[in-house]
Amino acid sequence: MPMVIATAESFGLTGYESAAELDENADFYTRMEAIRRLAGAKMGMGDVSKSVTPKFGLLAPANQGGTIATRYF
């Protein structure tokens, strides 16, 4: 599965926002989609604006044990 991986911190996020909080964050979605489209082109996938790939993943430090926490869109 082609993916783009970024830190939540690089978007000003903790990685533990609720789905509702992320849904309301238009700036995050705008930035994420721009990066996802650019990455798709660099991966040789062409115009990915109407595709669900590459997926976008956020990494954050674990807050209850473990090493990392992840979320993907």
C-alpha positions in Angstrom: 0.0 0.0 0.0 1.6 3.3 -1.1 1.7 5.7 1.9 2.9 9.1 3.0 4.1 9.2 6.6 4.4 12.4 8.6 4.6 13.4 12.2 1.5 14.8 13.8 3.6 17.5 15.3 4.6 18.8 11.9 0.9 19.6 11.4 0.5 21.2 14.9 -1.3 18.1 16.1 -0.8 15.7 19.0 -1.9 12.6 17.1 -4.6 12.0 19.6 -7.3 14.3 18.3 -10.8 12.9 17.9 -12.2 12.2 14.5 -14.6 15.2 15.0 -11.6 17.5 15.8 -9.8 16.4 12.7 -12.9 16.7 10.5 -13.2 20.3 11.6 -9.6 21.1 10.9 -9.8 22.4 7.3 -6.2 23.6 7.3 -4.9 20.1 8.2 -7.0 18.4 5.4 -5.9 21.1 2.9 -2.2 20.6 3.7 -2.5 16.8 3.9 -4.2 16.6 0.5 -1.6 18.8 -1.2 1.2 16.6 0.2 -0.6 13.4 -0.7 -1.1 14.6 -4.3 2.6 15.7 -4.7 3.7 12.4 -3.2 1.5 10.4 -5.6 3.0 12.2 -8.5 6.6 11.6 -7.2 5.7 7.9 -6.7 4.8 7.7 -10.4 1.0 7.3 -9.7 0.0 10.4 -11.7 -3.0 12.4 -10.6 -4.3 10.9 -7.4 -6.9 13.5 -6.7 -9.7 11.0 -7.3 -7.9 8.0 -5.7 -7.6 6.8 -2.1 -3.9 6.0 -2.5 -1.4 6.9 -1.4 -2.8 6.7 2.1 -1.7 9.4 4.6 -0.4 8.3 8.0 0.4 10.4 11.0 3.0 9.3 13.7 2.9 10.5 17.3 4.8 9.5 20.4 3.0 6.7 22.4 1.2 8.0 25.4 0.3 4.7 27.1 3.3 2.5 26.6 4.6 1.3 23.3 6.9 3.2 20.9 4.6 5.1 18.6 1.0 5.8 17.8 -0.3 5.9 14.3 -3.4 7.1 12.4 -4.0 6.9 8.7 -6.5 8.4 6.4 
